[in-house]
Amino acid sequence: QVQLVESGGGLVQPGGSLRLSCAASESIFSFNPMGWYLQAPGKERELVALITSDGRTNYGASVKGRFTISRDNAKNTVYLQMNSLKPEDTAVYYCYARRASRAYWGQGTQVTVSS
């Protein structure tokens, strides 16, 4: 059973930065893509960023230019560097991975942006 474990969430002031990590329980070479989604209270889950096995990236419109996704295959980990955070970025952030027709999700990590 594939496990995705997120870390790095927390409370940060507007304009601040956080880096989220998603560690997989097995090699991530076969996952394509991997990425992050967020879900704010009372809203649907929405795309933050995806990265393919060959390093191509795709970002949600609200985070483009502020967030950067990367992956370290040697460490079986995907990262999300979040800069210039805004209160509207407050949400639970979920790690996502796809292999063939199956999708895997982490348990989520809370990010709260507030002064």
JOVENZI-V469553 format. One record per pair of residues at least 4 apart in sequence whose ideal C-beta (glycine too) atoms are under 8 Angstrom apart, sorted by the first residue. I is the first residue (numbers start at 1). GAP is how many residues later the second one is. Records with the same first field share a line. If there is no record, write none. Layout:
I = GAP, GAP
//
This chain:
1 = 24
2 = 22, 23, 24, 95, 97, 102
3 = 21, 22, 103
4 = 18, 19, 20, 21, 91, 92, 93, 100, 101, 102
5 = 17, 18, 20, 90, 101, 102
6 = 14, 15, 16, 87, 88, 89, 100, 101, 102, 103
7 = 13, 14, 16, 102
8 = 10, 11, 12, 13, 101
9 = 9, 11, 84, 100, 101, 102
10 = 8, 100, 101, 102
11 = 101, 102, 103
12 = 4, 5, 6, 73, 99, 100, 101
13 = 100, 101, 102
14 = 71, 72, 73, 99, 100, 101
15 = 69, 70
16 = 69, 97
17 = 64, 65, 66, 67, 68
18 = 64, 67, 93
19 = 60, 61, 62, 63
20 = 16, 59, 60, 62, 73, 75, 89, 91
21 = 56, 57, 58
22 = 12, 14, 55, 56, 57, 58, 73, 84
23 = 52, 53, 54
24 = 4, 7, 52, 53, 54, 73
25 = 51
26 = 50
27 = 46, 49
28 = 6, 43, 45, 48, 49, 50, 69
29 = 24, 44
30 = 23, 69
31 = 22, 66, 67, 68, 73
32 = 20, 21, 66, 67
33 = 17, 18, 19, 20, 25, 64, 65
34 = 16, 17, 37, 44, 61, 62, 63, 64
35 = 12, 13, 14, 15, 16, 23, 34, 43, 60, 61, 62
36 = 12, 13, 14, 33, 42, 44, 57, 58, 59, 60
37 = 8, 9, 10, 11, 56, 57, 59
38 = 7, 8, 10, 51, 53, 54, 55, 56, 73
39 = 4, 5, 6, 7, 52, 53, 55, 69
40 = 48, 50, 51, 52
41 = 50
45 = 49
46 = 14
47 = 11, 12, 13
48 = 11, 12, 15, 19, 21, 32, 45
49 = 8, 9, 10, 11, 14, 18, 19, 20, 31
50 = 7, 8, 19, 46
51 = 4, 5, 6, 7, 18, 19, 20, 27
52 = 4, 5
55 = 16
57 = 12
59 = 4, 5, 8, 10
60 = 4
62 = 26, 27
63 = 4, 19, 26
66 = 16, 17, 18, 19
67 = 13, 14, 15, 16
68 = 12, 13, 15
69 = 9, 10, 11, 12
70 = 8, 9, 11
71 = 6, 7, 8
72 = 4, 5, 6, 7
78 = 17, 19
80 = 13
82 = 7, 29
85 = 4, 26, 28
86 = 27
87 = 26, 27
88 = 25
89 = 22, 24
90 = 21, 22, 23, 24
91 = 19, 20
92 = 16, 17, 18, 19
93 = 15, 16, 17, 18
94 = 11, 12, 13, 14
95 = 10, 11
96 = 7, 8, 9, 10
97 = 6, 7
98 = 4, 5, 6
99 = 5
//
